[in-house]
Amino acid sequence: MAAIGKIRSWGPALVSVIALALFAFIAEELFRSCESTRNDQRQQVGEVLGEKINVQDFQKLVDEYTEVIKMQQGQEQLNEAQMNQVKDMVWNTYVQNKLLEAEAKKLGLTVTDKELENMLKEGTNPMLLQTPFVNQQTGRFDVNSLQRFLADYKKNTNPQMAKQYETIYRYWTFMEKTLRQQTLAQKYQGLLAHCLLSNPVAAKQAFEDENVESQVTLAALPYNSIDDSKVEVSESELKSKYNEMKSRFMQYVESRDVKYVDIQVDASEADRSALQKDFAAYNKLLAENEDPSDAVRKSTSLVSYLGIPVAKEAFPSDVAQRLDSMSVGGVFGPYENKQDNTLNLIKLVAKQQLPDSVQYRQIQVGGETADVAHKRADSIYNALKAGADFEAIAKKYGQTGEKNWMVTSQYQNAPSIDVDSKGYINSLNTMSVNELKNITLPQGNIIVQVVDRKNMINKYTAAVIKKTIDFSKDTYNSAYNKFSSYVSANRTIEDLEKNAQKNGYRVQEMKDVTTSQHYLAGIHSTRDALKWLFEAKEGEISPMYECGDNNHLLVVMLDKIHPIGNRSINDEQVKELVKAEAIKDKKAAQLIAKLEGVKDINGAKAKGATVTDVNQVTFAAPVFVPSASVSEPALSGAIAATPKGKFSAQPVKGNGGVYVFLVNNKTNRPGKLDTKAMEQRLRQKAMQYAGGFNNELYLKAKVVDNRYLFF
């Protein structure tokens, strides 16, 4: 009983301990759950209509589209700019397809397998002509060719063909998916188009708007005739004008204004002098040695020396343009090429007229030892010289002896070529048609015969020493330390701006940066800076970033955040636009008052108006007024509404000034109304106007673009 009493006395303490233990357990699980959620968020490239796409799935779409572009353009790799375009295209397509699918689902729109099958049988869709399944004789898509390929793909067991089959199959599945998406979009647009109607009355009016021309005498009082400084606008007037214009300042994505200081580290005079000294040594090596290989190797040139004749296009453009003016054996340079920031030396070793394309056939001869192979090759060579059939002998040794083409472009851009390959290529380039040659290699022999030679061109054997004029480690460290000291000493935006010039720096601005941008301030490798920017608060200063091509130092200041929605009148850019329009309104009021009581052109001229004759004015096209240097839609409407011989009933307020006019004549352009064609044009125009619904869909979809975190 005493023990039970003791336990009871511990009751409150035990309850507290158990409660704390339970809380710790729940908190731990909550922490794990939150951490898991954060990890998921960190993997999200974006979100559309509440549906998230993670980085792995988005990368698959990018890879898929990349392969399609490479196949269409015949490229092995895409450069950075091309890859950025691919990522943008994939993202925009993904968003548009998600918006379309959601709307189509509400309406019950689909693309069935039967519809797709019918499209393939018809073969008229332009997308199908971009596939490998086009009949070369008819130029039309061949569905039978596609079906044969799909059947062969399923049963293919040849490992050598597997990669090619897989590439074509992935290409086709992409095209099929895109064809479905395109067809669904056409259905949706077609449904929308049938909601937009025209009629003969509207067609007749539109025809007249385009074809009734007025000839007028125009009197203009431009707004620039009044100095802005003489016009005062109150805050209440600005606010009123802003409310009138508010819809123009709608922002569909968040953006941020930044200020930044960027420096590019360049080679110092000491760095340049050291490089010039190196080049003097390279120059001496090239001049004194017949074989330039050693000089190019020691220089670690950006351009390889192959030691074989190649076309001019194989060399950098600055080198290629100098080859024809050089003499064989001569050395040109060193010279600086500012376009690629390099110092260069060129030695022209040889210049020859050689075929760009060589057709040849060959027999490879091996043996138990090299000597056996050489003796066997001599026997074959002698038999061929005596008139033996080339293909028959080739088949005897398990080869086809078929003819092949060697083209200069196949080897001229190789990073290096071994000695045996050089000898082989040089032999094919210099042999005459039908000539035989027994080429001895360490492991055996190759007997070749040149069958044809085409397209004789100039080929050059040239050694090029091209080196970047780069900064040294000391130069970079010096720039880094100076910039780091400047950033560390100035911890507010105001201080960075105030002290930039005296430190030799310049503060620059960039407005409306969004998450869709690949670089900050156009500088490569600034993803870390972008990630910082979209997590920072107004007034914050970033860490110092080393970026660019390892030659830029950057610090970023977040000046302003512009959220989704209408930009405020307190926004500097908005206020400037609103003020300009408010000033224009006040000027218009003054100029209209000035024209009060004016009944004709002479009266307007007496008030200081500029008078000109303007012809071919129609309602459908805005009048361009040379004296104001603007187009004036309002003026076109007023002129169309004024009868021939009449003076304007009242002054017209335009974009560039205030106008009065006299309609001298009205004429009809030659031509007859085609009512059906005009109705179709009006429907197309209405469709263009209705295209703005995409913005509404985009806004409602609450699109989140986090690509800057990953790409």
Buried (B, 14 or more C-beta within 10 A) or exposed (E): EEEEEEEEEEEEEEEEEEEEEEEEEEEEEEEEEEEEEEEEEEBBBBBBBEEBBBBEBBBEBBEBBBBBBBBEEEEEEBEEEBBBBBBBBBBEBBBBBBBBBBBBEEEEBEBEEEEBEEBBEEBEBEBBEBBEBBEEEEEEBBBEBBEEBEEEBEEBEEEEEEEEBEEBBBBBEBBBEBBBBBBBBEBBBEEBBEEBEBEEEBBEBBBBBBBBBBBBBBBBBBBEBBEBEEBEBEEEBBEBBBEEBBEEBEBEBBBBBBBBBBBEBBBBEEBBEEBEEBBEEBBEBBBEEEEBEEBBEEBEBBBBBBBBBBBBEBBBEBBBEBBEEBEEEEBBBBEBBEEBEBBBBBBBBEBBEBBBBBBBBBBBBBBEEBEEBBEBBBEBBEBBEEEEEBBEBBEEEEBEBEBEEBBBEEBBEEEEBEEBBBBBBBBBBBBEEEEBBBBBBEEBBBBBBBBEBEEEBEBBBBBBBBBEBBBBEEBBEBBBEBBEEBBEEBEEBEEBBEBBEEBEBEBEEBEBBBBBBBBBBEBBBBBBBBBBBBEBEEEBBBEBBBBBEEBBBBBBBBBBBBEEEBBEBEBEBBBEBBBBBBBBBBBBEBBBEBBEEBEEBEBBEEBEBBBEEBEEBBBEBBBEBEBBEBBBEBBBBBBBEBEEEEBBEEBBBBBBBBBBBBBBEBEEEEEEBEBEEBBEBBBEEBBEEBEEEEEEBBBEBEBBBBBBBBB
